Amino acid sequence: MLRLASIIPARRTVVTLVCLVFAGIAEGLGIASLLPLVTLISDGGSGSGSTAQALAFVRSLGVEPTIGFFLLVLVIGMALKAGLVLFAMHQVGRAVADVAVKVRLDLIDALLAARWSYYVRQPVGRFANALSTESHQAGEAYNQAALLTAELIQVATYVTIVMAVSWKLGMLSLGVGLVMVLTLNRFVIVAKRTARKQNRHLKRMIGGLTDLLVGIKPMKAMGRHARFQALFERDAEVIRRAQRKQSFARHATKALQEPILALCLAVGIYFALVVWELPAGEVLVMSLLLARTVATIGKAQQGLQAVRIAEAGFVSVADAIDVARAARETAHSGARPTFDLGAAMRGVTFGYDPERPVIANATFEIPRGLVTTITGGSGAGKTTTVDLLLGLNEPQSGEVLIDETPLGDLDIIAWRRMTGYVPQDLILFHDTLEANVTLGQPEFDAADVARALEAAGASDFVAGLPEGLKTVVGERGARLSGGQRQRIAIARALIHRPTLLILDEATTALDPETEANIVRNVVELARDTGLTVLAISHQPAWARAADHVVHLAEGRVVSVDRRAAE
Ligand SMILES: Nc1ncnc2c1ncn2[C@@H]1O[C@H](COP(=O)(O)OP(=O)(O)OP(=O)(O)O)[C@@H](O)[C@H]1O
């Protein structure tokens, strides 16, 4: 509840609360007028105790306490209450939308600002659920919390009135209300637990399904997709059982309140008529007050139950935001990087588990304007080296230097903007070829796109497509061949004229001739524009073209060949 309060728009909440308090007072006045009204109707206006005081109070205001006067107070009180509650709920409706949107934007902001190691540990599908279901539930939690507040204010109003009429009756109402709340609290706890359980398993289902769909092709190809059905069925069954239990808990809370209320009424009426020997008219009104007080306490308990149910989604998405925020990248400020000399690794050691280094005391240069190729066997640490160079991972010891300045002292975002990067596991977005190259940035025109495609050796195949640049590439680029995807990814990395182009096994899917063309284009770019190239490759084409070859084995630099660079 407190976490929910921290994201609620404060001004709107205050306005809502003030309206609800005044609505409570208006309703209180309306209901309080019933007692003198009944007295006037039944015994002509004398009354006893609090009724007599109420009549005297009205007379002291210079108003004659007639039946018409109290009927007017009743109608005005109730009308005022309705108007104020309507206004308050209108505010709540707007706040609900604000809360859901705020949670979604906070989540997206936290996710985009997180450091690379964070994404590696997260199942992607988890965020789809957080963005849709859980964020929606956060809004619902606010809605239910507002309704609960309204009900609690109503409880306070009724208790005040009942206490003013008779403190014994007030204590009786509170006592019975308390017994009811404590007896039925079990169902509130069940509702909360089952809501959390449903949420957990739904998250697992969505996460698992997203993962499966991303890698569905080999599963289909090997005919092994069907076995996943059983895994989802297990989660679905848990959700079904939890939902049933939750439904029962909600209905039980409501249904069992009624007999408790009936019992309370019977006891109340008995005490009033037989023990305290109060007049029948007053007892009637008091019974009404008692019934409404206890019923309002019951409604508040149902409200609490609804909050507990909706809260499960909110807690889950709030946790996701907290975890992502804790993994926020910090080194965003610092000096603007230059690249006059090039980059270097000096005695860099890094391990995903610090006890087991993947890169050990690596030292080598990436000189400006030259083509450097890193070679080495699978798992030697080539991609990890690139991640260190881009500041996606930080060394445990040693330094990554850009123009002799440690990366940690530089504006890391500005540094990354100076690079063009084609990863090993490249992914295209489900959009047009053009959007995949420009990434939707409006500063690139048709000439920029044509230049990048040409350098990436993609112009001919794009021109041959019926819809050309407007061709939609399908999910993760599935409608293109592996080699075509690689060329589009290279064009994307070149369009913003990077200072350093990083190609991580970026031409592995190409035939030797196409690869040779791309290598030639990139080398020419390096010669003509001063572009620095870092290519990770097992392919002989890149080793042949390189000015500088760094060979890695088990995370160690075993040789540096500066053939052409000398
Ligand atoms: N996120 C990660 N968490 C833990 N270990 C990792 C992670 N990424 C890579 N590794 C491990 O680090 C080592 C180096 O991996 P890296 O991807 O850098 O190798 P590589 O030389 O690029 O290999 P390949 O040529 O097969 O792509 C491997 O043993 C790998 O299992």
The ligand as an SDF file (V2000), in Angstrom:
LIG
                    3D

 31 33  0  0  0  0  0  0  0  0999 V2000
   26.8890  -13.4460  -20.0700 N   0  0  0  0  0  0  0  0  0  0  0  0
   27.7510  -14.4250  -19.7740 C   0  0  0  0  0  0  0  0  0  0  0  0
   27.7530  -14.9660  -18.5520 N   0  0  0  0  0  0  0  0  0  0  0  0
   28.6140  -15.9360  -18.2090 C   0  0  0  0  0  0  0  0  0  0  0  0
   29.5550  -16.4210  -19.0380 N   0  0  0  0  0  0  0  0  0  0  0  0
   29.5990  -15.9230  -20.2880 C   0  0  0  0  0  0  0  0  0  0  0  0
   28.7100  -14.9150  -20.7120 C   0  0  0  0  0  0  0  0  0  0  0  0
   29.0110  -14.6000  -22.0080 N   0  0  0  0  0  0  0  0  0  0  0  0
   30.0520  -15.4000  -22.3530 C   0  0  0  0  0  0  0  0  0  0  0  0
   30.4140  -16.1950  -21.3320 N   0  0  0  0  0  0  0  0  0  0  0  0
   31.5140  -17.1410  -21.3030 C   0  0  0  0  0  0  0  0  0  0  0  0
   32.7270  -16.4110  -21.5730 O   0  0  0  0  0  0  0  0  0  0  0  0
   33.5860  -17.1420  -22.4130 C   0  0  0  0  0  0  0  0  0  0  0  0
   33.9620  -16.2740  -23.6240 C   0  0  0  0  0  0  0  0  0  0  0  0
   32.8050  -16.0500  -24.3720 O   0  0  0  0  0  0  0  0  0  0  0  0
   32.8580  -15.1460  -25.6830 P   0  0  0  0  0  0  0  0  0  0  0  0
   31.4590  -15.0260  -26.1760 O   0  0  0  0  0  0  0  0  0  0  0  0
   33.5790  -13.9140  -25.3990 O   0  0  0  0  0  0  0  0  0  0  0  0
   33.7080  -16.0780  -26.6560 O   0  0  0  0  0  0  0  0  0  0  0  0
   34.0080  -15.9100  -28.1970 P   0  0  0  0  0  0  0  0  0  0  0  0
   35.4840  -15.9740  -28.3260 O   0  0  0  0  0  0  0  0  0  0  0  0
   33.3330  -14.7230  -28.7610 O   0  0  0  0  0  0  0  0  0  0  0  0
   33.3660  -17.2440  -28.7350 O   0  0  0  0  0  0  0  0  0  0  0  0
   32.6630  -17.5930  -30.1430 P   0  0  0  0  0  0  0  0  0  0  0  0
   33.7010  -17.5480  -31.2120 O   0  0  0  0  0  0  0  0  0  0  0  0
   32.1620  -18.9880  -29.9300 O   0  0  0  0  0  0  0  0  0  0  0  0
   31.5900  -16.5930  -30.3260 O   0  0  0  0  0  0  0  0  0  0  0  0
   32.8690  -18.4230  -22.7810 C   0  0  0  0  0  0  0  0  0  0  0  0
   33.3930  -19.4520  -21.9790 O   0  0  0  0  0  0  0  0  0  0  0  0
   31.4270  -18.1630  -22.4260 C   0  0  0  0  0  0  0  0  0  0  0  0
   30.8240  -19.3350  -21.9710 O   0  0  0  0  0  0  0  0  0  0  0  0
  1  2  1  0
  2  3  1  0
  2  7  2  0
  3  4  2  0
  4  5  1  0
  5  6  2  0
  6  7  1  0
  6 10  1  0
  7  8  1  0
  8  9  2  0
  9 10  1  0
 10 11  1  0
 11 12  1  0
 11 30  1  0
 12 13  1  0
 13 14  1  0
 13 28  1  0
 14 15  1  0
 15 16  1  0
 16 17  2  0
 16 18  1  0
 16 19  1  0
 19 20  1  0
 20 21  2  0
 20 22  1  0
 20 23  1  0
 23 24  1  0
 24 25  2  0
 24 26  1  0
 24 27  1  0
 28 29  1  0
 28 30  1  0
 30 31  1  0
M  END
$$$$
